[in-house]
Structures are given as C-alpha cells and as structure tokens.
C-alpha cells in the first residue's frame, strides 16, 4: 500500500476545518440491513493520529442499537492493519461490518496577505503637566507597517469503505468526504469529518 494512502490523520490532526462535504454511493446489489457491530479502521502510519480518528468516529456511530469498536482498542496500534488482520479482528469481536477510511489525496496552497502601511499620531506631553497652546497643535508622526501573513489552506479527500462480513466481506457502501481547512488547530477537523461520515451512514439506515 502506498505511503500516500497511509497518512490519513497527519493532515487531519494538524488543521482547522472550514468546510466539509460528504457523498455516499451504494455498491452492488441492494438492500443491505443495518449493521449491529462495526469495526472502525483508519489507515495511518501514525498510531496517535489513527487512535484519535478511530475513537472519535466509533463514538459517533455507537448507539443503543449499534455497537462500534475502534480497531486501535483491540489491536496493536503500532502495527499497520492489513486486510487479513482486519478481517480476523472483526470476526474475533463479533463485528458484522468493517468501515475502513483512507486518504485519497491532499492538496496544499499557500497565500500571503498584503502588507499594510500607515501613520500613527501622538500628541507630545507638556513639560508643565498640562497641554499648552503649542502642544494642542503639535503632533508626533510615525510610520508603521503591518507585514502580510502567510497562510496555508489544504483540501483533503477521504474515502470510507463499508464491508459486509455477512456477505463474504463484500463492499456495500462507499463514502467520499472532502474537507477544506486552514492549517492550525485539530479538534474541529476531526469533529467535522467524523460527523459527516457517521451522519451519512445513519441517513442510509446502515446504522441505527
């Protein structure tokens, strides 16, 4: 598996989201009954980032009628998951579905705001403690410059694939999540992306 497809959360945990859109598409024959227990997998070679994403998404999927388990909670987080290890883990915990999310692409663009120039005025202080006639009409002038700021904006495309272990591990649903964000914080992007994915699953009655 290419490394570019393994760093799912490196972008996510170092950014502040400004816009997230989601699109789902059914794969193959229908219908598919709601899942009882989903194993959540994030493809990332950074165990800390992978944990944050998987735990957040599992929390949003989980409900009184649907169980959800983050893969890092039942496997060695330092080991990159494989198709075989994911399937083995899912069956071991009794999951009937596996949701795998990976990074498809990331585009970064940088821009710099214009510098601003201006003049500040300051009235001199009278030697006598109160402004005299001269001081009232005498101002100090000083020029200043606010340098432009360099900002970076990223667009990340994620793909989440839902596999049905009740149907020979068949891919049944795919979700594409696109998020645009400014580099900076981390909580907002995780929240936005995971809410979009979980919301799409719920809207299609794949979770309850």
N, C-alpha and C positions, 0 to 999 in steps of 0.2 A: 504494500500500500504506500502510495507516495506521501512524503512528509507533509506536502502542502494540504493534504486531506486529513492530516492527523492533528493539526493545531487548532482545534475547534475553539477553545476558550481563550487562547492567547489574545485574540482580538477582543473578546467579549469582556473580560475582566479588567481591561485597561481603557475603558471607554465610557462615554456618557451618551445614551441613545437619544436621538431627536425624532426619529420616525421609523416605525416598524410595520411592515405589511406581511400578510400571510396568504398562501394559496394552497388548497388541498386538491388531490386528484385520486380517484379510485383506480385500482389496478386489478385487471382481470374480472372474473365473474362476481356477481353480487347475489344476494345481500351477505353481509358479514355481521354476525351477532356481536353485541357489546362484550368487551373483554372483562374478565374477573380479576386478573392479576397481570400487570405489565412490568417487565424488567426494562429500566431506563438506562441507556448506554450513550455516553458521549465519547466520540473518538478524539482523543487528545493525548499527546505525549507529556503533558504537564499534569501530574496527578492532583495537585492542589486545585487547579482550574477545572479539571474534569469533575472533581468532587463537588465543587460549588454549583456547577451547572446541573449535574445529575440529581443532587439532593433538592435543588430548587424546583426542578420540573416534576420530580416524583411527588413532592409536597402538593403541587397544584393538581396533579392527576388523581391523587388519593381522595377517596370519599367513603362514606359508609357502605357503598355498594361496589367500589372498585379499589383493589389493592395496587400499590405501586412500590417498587423497590429500586433504589439506586444501585447500579452494578458495583460501585466502589464500596458499598456497605457489605457485600457478600463475596468480594473477590479481592485480590491483591491489587491495590490502586497503582502500584508502581509498574505493573506489567500491562503492556498494551493488549487490549482484548482482541481476540480473533473470532472468526465465525464459529469455529468449533468450541472455543471456551465459552462464548456467549450462549450457544445452544445448550451446552452441558449445564451451565449455571442456571439458565431459565428452567430447565426441566427439574433440576435439583430443588429449586424453591417452589415448584408447582405453578410457575407462570404459564399463561396460555398465550401471551403476546410479548414481543420484544420491539422496543422503539429505539432505533439507532439514529443518532444525529451526527452529521459530519459537516465540515467546512468545505464548500464547493469553490468559493472564490472570495478574494478580498482586494478591493481597490482603494488606494490611499491618495488623496490630493491635498496639496498644501497651498495656502494663500496667506498673503500679508496685507494687513490693513494699512491705509495711508497714514503717514506721519502728519501731526498737526502742529502748526506754528501759531504763536500768539504773543501778546504783550500784557504783562501784569503791571498794575499801577499801585503805588504805595505812598501814602502821604507821610512826609518826614515828621518826626516828633520834635516839638518845640523845646528848646533848651530851658524854657521857663515853665514847662509842665503843661501849659495850655496852648492851643494853636493860636498864633498871632495872624496878623493880616497876610504876611508873606507865606506862612505855612499853608493857609487856606487855598492859595493859588499855586503852590509848589508841589509837584508830584514827582516821585521817582518812577522811572520806567525801566522795565527789564523784560527782555525777550525770553521765551521758553519754547521748548519743543517736546511734544509727546511722541515718542518713537512708535512706529507701527508695530502691531503684534502679529507674530507668525502662528497660524492655526492649522491644524491638520484634520481633515474630515475623511472618514472611512465609510465604505459601503461593503457590507458583508452579506454573502449569500449562503444560507444554510439549507441542508436537505435532511429531513427526518423521514425515515422509512419504518413502517409498521409491519411486522411479520407475524403471521398467524401460526402458532405452533399446533393448532387444532387441524390445520390443513397442510401438513407436511412442510411447515416453516415457510409458507408462501407469502410473498409480498402482497399486501392487500390495499395499502394506502400510503401515499407519499405527500409530504408537506414541504413546501418551499417557503422559507422565511427570509425576507430581505430587510436589513436594518441599516440606516444611515445614522452616523453619530460623530460627535466631535471628541477627539482624544481627551481624556481627563479622568472622570470618576469610573465607578464599576457597578454599583448596585442597580442603577436604572436600566442598563442594557440587559443584565441578567433577568430582571423582572419583566421587561418588555418582551423579550424573546420567548421566555418560558411561558408567559401568559398567552402569547399568541399561539404557541404550539398546543398547549393544553386546551385553549378555547376552541381551536379548530377540531380537535378530537371530540370534544364534547358536543359541538354543533352537528357533527355527523353521527352522534349516538354511538361512537366507538367506546366511550367511557360513560359512566353514569354518575 
